[in-house]
Amino acid sequence: MKKIYFLILGLSVFLPAIAQRNGTVNGKLLDTINNRPVAGATVTVLDKKDSSLVSFTMTGNDGSFEIKGLAEGAYRLLITHVNYHNSSKLFTVTTTASPVELGNLVMSDLTKTLGEVVVESEAPPVTLLNDTIQYNAGSFKVQPNANVEQLLKKMPGIKVEKDGSIKAQGEKVTKVLVDGKEFFGNDPKVATKNLPADAIDKVQVYDKQSDQAQLTGFEDGNYEKTINLKLKKDKKKGLFGKVNAGAGTKERYEGKFNVNSFKGARQFSAIGMGNNTNAEGFSFMDILNFTGELARMQNNGGGNINISGDQAASMGMNGGSANSGINTAWAGGINYNNIIGTKLDLQSNYFYNRFNPRSESHLQRQYFLPVSSYNYNQDAFSNNLNNSNRFNANLLYQLDSFNSIRVIPSFSYQQTDNRSQTNYQTLSAAGQTTNEGFSNARTTNGGYNFRNDISWRKKFARKGRTFSLSLQSSINGSDGDGSLSSINSFYNSSGGLLRKDTLNQQSNTNAGLRGYTARAVYTEPVLKRSLLELSVSKSYTKSTAEKTTKDYNKQSDKYDLVNSSLSNDYENIYAYGNAGIRLRTQKRKYNYALGVSVQQANLKGKVISGITDSLIKKTFTNILPTARFQYNFSKFKSLAVNYTASTNQPTMAQLQPVPDNSNSLNIKEGNPDLKQEYNHSITGHLNLVSPFKNRNLFFFFNSQFTKNKITNYDLLDQFGVKRSKPVNVNGVYNMSGEISYSRPVRFLKGSVELSSSAAFLKTKQFINATVNNIKTFSVGPNIRFDMNPTNKLNLTLGAGFSRNRSNYSLQSALNNTYLSQEYIASADWELPKRFFVSTDFTYTINSQRSAGFNYKVPLWNASISRQMLKYNRGELKLAARDLLDKNIGISRSSNSNYIEDSRVLTLRRFFSLSFTYSLNKVGLNNGGGNMRVITR
């Protein structure tokens, strides 16, 4: 392991040095008509032999340019400008020659006849248009039937992660537009995974300002890294898209389609899919991302539900991981955007989703006690079904040049049917069984949610003076039924059976929510470069929930015995008022903001459980400061630091002093004396981007310190029954950071990316009245090479490992360290006669874990395909997943009062045959123009 670490570290030090080059070319561009300098032209250096991109820059105000770092060799200089004809010139760099000085280069105006030096129909791979980086899609070669995601992987400065998320110039892309419009809502993956690469003409990357910044004209430091996909002109006439269907061994099947019709401002798209191969589709959480609902749910005071990771998993709303469970998905939707008349901009979409994940997990936990420990083993099986329908719209009506109204309604209806079976066993440190049992559960639920956001924005004649008013309202309701049967056996220290507990019950639940949030914001320019912002908001949310539990009656053979201890009825009202002031200042090189808000929140709840009533009333008053500073060294180099203070309110479940013994081995009870959490968060990022040389350095850090952190206070008895109650603690914080550096490596005809992440967490928990201080540290360096040895071969190689260390004050002897290594390799190869081969291999090594969990997992996938039919409109593909039949899912968690190792059911080896048909005559174009790019 140490050898691997030092190898990665050594490569990170020496590879950049190996790749250094000292050649330089310079010159100056002049206009043919007025003999004036041509500013803002894109100057691209291409390899003379194969037209691969080497470097590029832009001319300054005086028309001059200089490109350094060139290796010995022959090159072609391509010069482009929107107002001039393209120009090309050859030059050579030698080891002995001084810088290549091209002198004055004349650009021919578009109004003049082409001269001999002008090159027609050739676009540079990368162009800078003010603050926008524009990629010419035709310069990047991808396989036939490729989607936009595969195209982005080829572009310098853009990285696509395993989960489909995108980074551009080191920052996460949060929005992907199609011809400037949203495509199926806010999730970038919908566009990149469904639109075909051969439909794209240009890819534009830029920082989209916030709505408030666009309204006031003052940069507020809040922006979204955005990609805009500009379609080819022929794709804006008629239909384009693809249809795919396939079947395989072990009853596997997969199909999907996308149909698009764009004309001017009108955009219509339909997408659909169905598979049982764990191919990424639309889970419930995906839909929340598509529509922006997830982000709105997470806003403070949004008046909507918050879904934890455990809740999402229990409802079958996982992300559809390819290495967890067997997922069957059917989904589809339509998207319609248009500008109606001259004032109304309409965006709308509808989704249907049927998601059926089946999971099987086996876990081992080692719990900590003050002077000993105990073990817990569990085998769990679940089969969940989720059906959901969701409609969304976004209407912007421009009343005049100073006033606009935006309305964003959404409606959804969801039905779930979840079944689970669990077997479990608790053992003492000596291996003696303390308790064991099993449970069978089923829950069905139906619910709706309606939400509407309406806002009015007004600009005044004076720049920066604005007023906006917004109102958000939410209404939702749900009802469901559940059944639970379980048998638990408890044993004494000698192994003798003490007693058995049996549950056989049914339950009914119904819940509702009504809420609104109103906010007003006024901005006024002060001094010369500053803006004063005043805001006030009011929020009110009322939620109700009722649960009736009935036990099985042997005499009547019915569930008619009301279980008062497991039945409750509560009403919860949460309201807050907020008033704030913020000063924003914008200078040429830097901008900053300072603000503070005062928030008073009221929480009122009434709980009825059996014959016990509990009335809870809490009032919280807080001062919440914010600060931000950003310094721009240049257009592509910046440093930003943010500080925010925020609060988390305890939930009614955490406050109500009513025991929940639905799980007789894990009884939970609320604490009415809980205080709210108060968080201090500091984040920062450093971006050093060189788009001309495709060198990027990105550093990000995050730290959070929490006062009155809500954590668990656990009491465990001699039978293994745990009683948990939430309490407040101080001294909890976490810090994390990530750094990455990428640059071309010319002798490899590719690029290298070096990255590393680190995180430290300090938290507290209690077990049997003793505090357990938990400290967790993790670090993980990685290296990745992307290479294009030839125009028809793409290679990727990578390696990385992670080291995790956890320390426990309760028992230092149980401190643990575990490691994980991962090695990756992939290749895409274009063969003669329209054949294509693709393969990828991942080798994961887990070590220093519990017995039975130290697996080495080699995962190998491969496919071969051939284009056919007229215009290459068809593609037949034979694919194999997990060729070695070794796939298995392993994970470890060690930041609680226990160490957990888990193994989950995974999709193993199968073969499939599929056919893809293109709906447009261009066929399954594999991209690539007169130039290709060999770096990422």
Sequence and secondary structure as in RCSB ss.txt:
>XXXX:A:sequence
MKKIYFLILGLSVFLPAIAQRNGTVNGKLLDTINNRPVAGATVTVLDKKDSSLVSFTMTGNDGSFEIKGLAEGAY
RLLITHVNYHNSSKLFTVTTTASPVELGNLVMSDLTKTLGEVVVESEAPPVTLLNDTIQYNAGSFKVQPNANVEQ
LLKKMPGIKVEKDGSIKAQGEKVTKVLVDGKEFFGNDPKVATKNLPADAIDKVQVYDKQSDQAQLTGFEDGNYEK
TINLKLKKDKKKGLFGKVNAGAGTKERYEGKFNVNSFKGARQFSAIGMGNNTNAEGFSFMDILNFTGELARMQNN
GGGNINISGDQAASMGMNGGSANSGINTAWAGGINYNNIIGTKLDLQSNYFYNRFNPRSESHLQRQYFLPVSSYN
YNQDAFSNNLNNSNRFNANLLYQLDSFNSIRVIPSFSYQQTDNRSQTNYQTLSAAGQTTNEGFSNARTTNGGYNF
RNDISWRKKFARKGRTFSLSLQSSINGSDGDGSLSSINSFYNSSGGLLRKDTLNQQSNTNAGLRGYTARAVYTEP
VLKRSLLELSVSKSYTKSTAEKTTKDYNKQSDKYDLVNSSLSNDYENIYAYGNAGIRLRTQKRKYNYALGVSVQQ
ANLKGKVISGITDSLIKKTFTNILPTARFQYNFSKFKSLAVNYTASTNQPTMAQLQPVPDNSNSLNIKEGNPDLK
QEYNHSITGHLNLVSPFKNRNLFFFFNSQFTKNKITNYDLLDQFGVKRSKPVNVNGVYNMSGEISYSRPVRFLKG
SVELSSSAAFLKTKQFINATVNNIKTFSVGPNIRFDMNPTNKLNLTLGAGFSRNRSNYSLQSALNNTYLSQEYIA
SADWELPKRFFVSTDFTYTINSQRSAGFNYKVPLWNASISRQMLKYNRGELKLAARDLLDKNIGISRSSNSNYIE
DSRVLTLRRFFSLSFTYSLNKVGLNNGGGNMRVITR
>XXXX:A:secstr
 HHHHHHHHHHHHHHHHHT   EEEEEEEEETTT  B  S EEEEEETTT BEEEEEE  TTSEEEEEEE SEEE
EEEEEETTEEEEEEEEEE SSS  EEEEEEEE BTTS   TTB  S   SEEEETTEEEEEGGGSB  TT BHHH
HHTTSTTEEE TTS EEETTEEEEEEEETTEESSTT HHHHHHHSBGGGEEEEEEEEEE HHHHHHSS  S EEE
EEEEEE GGGGSSEEEEEEEEEEGGG EEEEEEEEEEETTEEEEEEEEEESS      HHHHHHHHTHHHHHHST
T  S    HHHHHHTT     TTSSEEEEEEEEEEEEEEETTTEEEEEEEEEEEEEEEEEEEEEEEEE SS EEE
EEEEEEEEEEEEEEEEEEEEEEE SSSEEEEEEEEEEEEEEEEEEEEEEEEEETTS EEEEEEEEEEEEEEEEEE
EEEEEEEEE SSTT EEEEEEEEEEEEEEEEEEEEEEEEEE TTS EEEEEEEEEEEEEEEEEEEEEEEEEEEEE
ETTTEEEEEEEEEEEEEEEEEEEEEEEETTTTEEEEE GGG EEEEEEEEEEEEEEEEEEE SSEEEEEEEEEEE
EEEEEEEEETTEEEEEEEEEEEEEEEEEEEEEEETTEEEEEEEEEEEE   HHHH    B SSTTEEE   TT  
 EEEEEEEEEEEEEETTTTEEEEEEEEEEEEESEEEEEEEE TTS EEEEEEEES EEEEEEEEEEEEEEGGGTE
EEEEEEEEEEEEEEEEETTEEEEEEEEEEEEEEEEEEEEETTEEEEEEEEEEEEEEEESS GGG EEEEEEEEEE
EEEEEETTTEEEEEEEEEEEEESSSTT   EEEEEEEEEEEEESGGG EEEEEEEESTTS   EEEEE SSSEEE
EEEE     EEEEEEEEESSTT S  B  S B    
